[in-house]
Amino acid sequence: MLPDAAAYLLRNARVPGVFLPGGVPAGAATDADGSPLLDLVVADGKLARIVPAGHGPADLPAFDLKGRQAWPRLIDVHTHLDKGHTVARTPNPDGDFPGARDATTADRTRYWTAEDLRRRMEFGLACAEAHGVAAIRTHLDSQESGAGEGSSRDQAAVTWGVFREMRDAWAGRITLQGVGLTPIDAYATPYGIRLADLIAESGGLIGGVTRPTGGLHGQALDEMDGLLDDLFRLARERDLDVDLHVDETGDPQAASLAAIARAVLRNGYEGRVTCGHCCSLAVQDPETAAATIALVAQAGLRIVTLPTVNLYLQDRSRGRTPRWRGVAPVQELKAAGVPVAIAGDNCRDAFYAYGDHDVLDTFRMGVRILHLDHPFADAPAMVGPLPAAIMGLEAGSVREGGPADLILLAARTLNEVLARPHANRLILTNGRRLRAEAPSYEALDGESAAW
């Protein structure tokens, strides 16, 4: 049992070294994965001291982890809270990208009132909190209403209004950031200017997808360079960072990522742009891919890979087994010095029929899909300090003076972390055990259910 005291000791905690911004304390015994054995002093909700195991104060009540892992609460830097938990009412029968696009349009047009968004976003946030998520960046569908959709509702205004409510309501529990999501050709129109203003007023980021309105990734966008310049001009005028959906396709001819890197350099926006997906980079010839990765590094782009969703969605065709994993070439990007984070993306919607807003589960799957093991090296950083840095947060780490926000796992090594789903994890927020559990699915229908 955790001590019920303002100050106590977490004894013999195994913390992966990549979560320690202050470095491994001198004299700490470190295992083969670079995880030292530590004593963590919790006082008034903060990590007051981090010392080698056996060096914590003897006069404090203690909880002995016996070498089990202690992680920070994790970061989900690319999600879609507004789409989440719609798969039952508007399924995607083929499970492919065109079906997902069409089903999402239909669901958004028919159902996305403020009440509907509020209920589903609350549900997603409650799931994330129960699993130990500290911060979420969510992309918010912000296409112009009535553009062939049969709806007169100002969807962007409704969605961003609910997002602002959620951000305020969940402050201190989960940090939220919002990104405007629309095909980038919208930013060359008067609507795009109004959207950029709405995003700025909401404290968000400019974002979009590098495909034409109503089209697919890989389809040519005329005047791509000009469209990107329009986007960066709007961003610069409002001092906004940028987060884009890029080349979410297995078409090797899709080369938006290189165009974005050139636009960043042309517009002086280095270090302020994040690109998600980037799947086509993995199927391009080695010379083309290497040249693009070099440009990405030069432009200071941050890349987010979405392994579970892209594994599910890419190379899907009914009656045919997929031939590739659908993910970006993460190891090559990391070798070039490009920051790469892992995130969850969609959850129980037309783009991905599964999930539970559980970053630890996404990490476990991502390690296997992307071969980030043997050795694990800095893989855990991809759901902790790396996405936290992308979001400009000090979360996702275990540091002296920081909040005692931790995930305690019944696992001693990273192999044991990967081997089980850890439904019995303990979540600490400000040093206190979080008693919240993932909500029942009946909550999506406005009902309560005891199990």
MOHU-V168158 format. One record per residue. RES is the residue in one letter. OMEGA is omega in whole degrees, 0 to 359 (none if undefined). Layout:
# MOHU-V168158
res:RES omega:OMEGA
res:RES omega:OMEGA
This chain:
# MOHU-V168158
res:M omega:174
res:L omega:178
res:P omega:175
res:D omega:185
res:A omega:179
res:A omega:178
res:A omega:178
res:Y omega:184
res:L omega:167
res:L omega:187
res:R omega:173
res:N omega:177
res:A omega:177
res:R omega:185
res:V omega:176
res:P omega:186
res:G omega:181
res:V omega:178
res:F omega:185
res:L omega:181
res:P omega:178
res:G omega:181
res:G omega:179
res:V omega:179
res:P omega:180
res:A omega:177
res:G omega:180
res:A omega:177
res:A omega:185
res:T omega:180
res:D omega:185
res:A omega:180
res:D omega:180
res:G omega:181
res:S omega:180
res:P omega:175
res:L omega:191
res:L omega:165
res:D omega:181
res:L omega:179
res:V omega:178
res:V omega:179
res:A omega:179
res:D omega:175
res:G omega:182
res:K omega:173
res:L omega:187
res:A omega:181
res:R omega:174
res:I omega:187
res:V omega:176
res:P omega:179
res:A omega:181
res:G omega:182
res:H omega:176
res:G omega:182
res:P omega:183
res:A omega:186
res:D omega:180
res:L omega:170
res:P omega:190
res:A omega:171
res:F omega:185
res:D omega:178
res:L omega:175
res:K omega:176
res:G omega:179
res:R omega:187
res:Q omega:172
res:A omega:181
res:W omega:170
res:P omega:167
res:R omega:195
res:L omega:188
res:I omega:175
res:D omega:191
res:V omega:178
res:H omega:178
res:T omega:176
res:H omega:183
res:L omega:181
res:D omega:178
res:K omega:195
res:G omega:170
res:H omega:176
res:T omega:189
res:V omega:183
res:A omega:184
res:R omega:179
res:T omega:184
res:P omega:174
res:N omega:190
res:P omega:182
res:D omega:179
res:G omega:182
res:D omega:186
res:F omega:178
res:P omega:178
res:G omega:179
res:A omega:179
res:R omega:183
res:D omega:179
res:A omega:179
res:T omega:177
res:T omega:180
res:A omega:181
res:D omega:180
res:R omega:183
res:T omega:186
res:R omega:196
res:Y omega:197
res:W omega:169
res:T omega:178
res:A omega:181
res:E omega:180
res:D omega:179
res:L omega:182
res:R omega:182
res:R omega:183
res:R omega:179
res:M omega:176
res:E omega:180
res:F omega:180
res:G omega:180
res:L omega:178
res:A omega:176
res:C omega:182
res:A omega:180
res:E omega:182
res:A omega:181
res:H omega:176
res:G omega:178
res:V omega:183
res:A omega:185
res:A omega:181
res:I omega:166
res:R omega:182
res:T omega:172
res:H omega:186
res:L omega:179
res:D omega:187
res:S omega:178
res:Q omega:179
res:E omega:181
res:S omega:175
res:G omega:180
res:A omega:180
res:G omega:185
res:E omega:178
res:G omega:182
res:S omega:176
res:S omega:181
res:R omega:175
res:D omega:190
res:Q omega:181
res:A omega:181
res:A omega:179
res:V omega:184
res:T omega:180
res:W omega:176
res:G omega:178
res:V omega:178
res:F omega:180
res:R omega:175
res:E omega:182
res:M omega:181
res:R omega:179
res:D omega:184
res:A omega:184
res:W omega:178
res:A omega:183
res:G omega:178
res:R omega:173
res:I omega:176
res:T omega:182
res:L omega:168
res:Q omega:180
res:G omega:179
res:V omega:175
res:G omega:183
res:L omega:178
res:T omega:173
res:P omega:190
res:I omega:177
res:D omega:177
res:A omega:184
res:Y omega:174
res:A omega:183
res:T omega:175
res:P omega:177
res:Y omega:180
res:G omega:178
res:I omega:178
res:R omega:178
res:L omega:179
res:A omega:177
res:D omega:178
res:L omega:179
res:I omega:180
res:A omega:180
res:E omega:182
res:S omega:180
res:G omega:183
res:G omega:178
res:L omega:172
res:I omega:179
res:G omega:179
res:G omega:177
res:V omega:183
res:T omega:174
res:R omega:181
res:P omega:177
res:T omega:181
res:G omega:184
res:G omega:183
res:L omega:171
res:H omega:182
res:G omega:175
res:Q omega:187
res:A omega:170
res:L omega:177
res:D omega:176
res:E omega:179
res:M omega:182
res:D omega:179
res:G omega:178
res:L omega:177
res:L omega:177
res:D omega:175
res:D omega:181
res:L omega:182
res:F omega:175
res:R omega:178
res:L omega:179
res:A omega:182
res:R omega:181
res:E omega:183
res:R omega:180
res:D omega:182
res:L omega:168
res:D omega:188
res:V omega:176
res:D omega:190
res:L omega:167
res:H omega:193
res:V omega:168
res:D omega:179
res:E omega:187
res:T omega:174
res:G omega:179
res:D omega:182
res:P omega:178
res:Q omega:179
res:A omega:188
res:A omega:180
res:S omega:184
res:L omega:179
res:A omega:179
res:A omega:178
res:I omega:180
res:A omega:178
res:R omega:180
res:A omega:177
res:V omega:179
res:L omega:181
res:R omega:184
res:N omega:178
res:G omega:183
res:Y omega:181
res:E omega:176
res:G omega:183
res:R omega:187
res:V omega:175
res:T omega:179
res:C omega:179
res:G omega:177
res:H omega:178
res:C omega:187
res:C omega:186
res:S omega:179
res:L omega:183
res:A omega:182
res:V omega:176
res:Q omega:179
res:D omega:188
res:P omega:182
res:E omega:179
res:T omega:180
res:A omega:181
res:A omega:179
res:A omega:179
res:T omega:180
res:I omega:177
res:A omega:177
res:L omega:179
res:V omega:179
res:A omega:181
res:Q omega:183
res:A omega:180
res:G omega:177
res:L omega:171
res:R omega:184
res:I omega:174
res:V omega:176
res:T omega:183
res:L omega:195
res:P omega:183
res:T omega:183
res:V omega:181
res:N omega:173
res:L omega:182
res:Y omega:194
res:L omega:187
res:Q omega:177
res:D omega:180
res:R omega:176
res:S omega:185
res:R omega:178
res:G omega:182
res:R omega:178
res:T omega:180
res:P omega:184
res:R omega:178
res:W omega:190
res:R omega:172
res:G omega:188
res:V omega:177
res:A omega:178
res:P omega:189
res:V omega:184
res:Q omega:178
res:E omega:177
res:L omega:180
res:K omega:180
res:A omega:179
res:A omega:178
res:G omega:180
res:V omega:176
res:P omega:180
res:V omega:176
res:A omega:174
res:I omega:178
res:A omega:191
res:G omega:179
res:D omega:187
res:N omega:181
res:C omega:177
res:R omega:175
res:D omega:186
res:A omega:179
res:F omega:179
res:Y omega:190
res:A omega:190
res:Y omega:177
res:G omega:182
res:D omega:180
res:H omega:185
res:D omega:183
res:V omega:178
res:L omega:178
res:D omega:177
res:T omega:178
res:F omega:181
res:R omega:178
res:M omega:181
res:G omega:178
res:V omega:181
res:R omega:182
res:I omega:186
res:L omega:181
res:H omega:180
res:L omega:182
res:D omega:178
res:H omega:3
res:P omega:177
res:F omega:180
res:A omega:185
res:D omega:184
res:A omega:181
res:P omega:179
res:A omega:185
res:M omega:174
res:V omega:182
res:G omega:186
res:P omega:180
res:L omega:176
res:P omega:176
res:A omega:178
res:A omega:177
res:I omega:181
res:M omega:180
res:G omega:183
res:L omega:173
res:E omega:180
res:A omega:175
res:G omega:181
res:S omega:177
res:V omega:188
res:R omega:177
res:E omega:181
res:G omega:179
res:G omega:180
res:P omega:177
res:A omega:178
res:D omega:191
res:L omega:168
res:I omega:179
res:L omega:188
res:L omega:175
res:A omega:181
res:A omega:183
res:R omega:183
res:T omega:177
res:L omega:175
res:N omega:179
res:E omega:174
res:V omega:182
res:L omega:191
res:A omega:184
res:R omega:180
res:P omega:174
res:H omega:174
res:A omega:182
res:N omega:179
res:R omega:174
res:L omega:179
res:I omega:174
res:L omega:171
res:T omega:185
res:N omega:174
res:G omega:181
res:R omega:180
res:R omega:176
res:L omega:182
res:R omega:183
res:A omega:175
res:E omega:176
res:A omega:184
res:P omega:176
res:S omega:179
res:Y omega:177
res:E omega:179
res:A omega:178
res:L omega:179
res:D omega:180
res:G omega:181
res:E omega:174
res:S omega:181
res:A omega:174
res:A omega:182
res:W omega:none
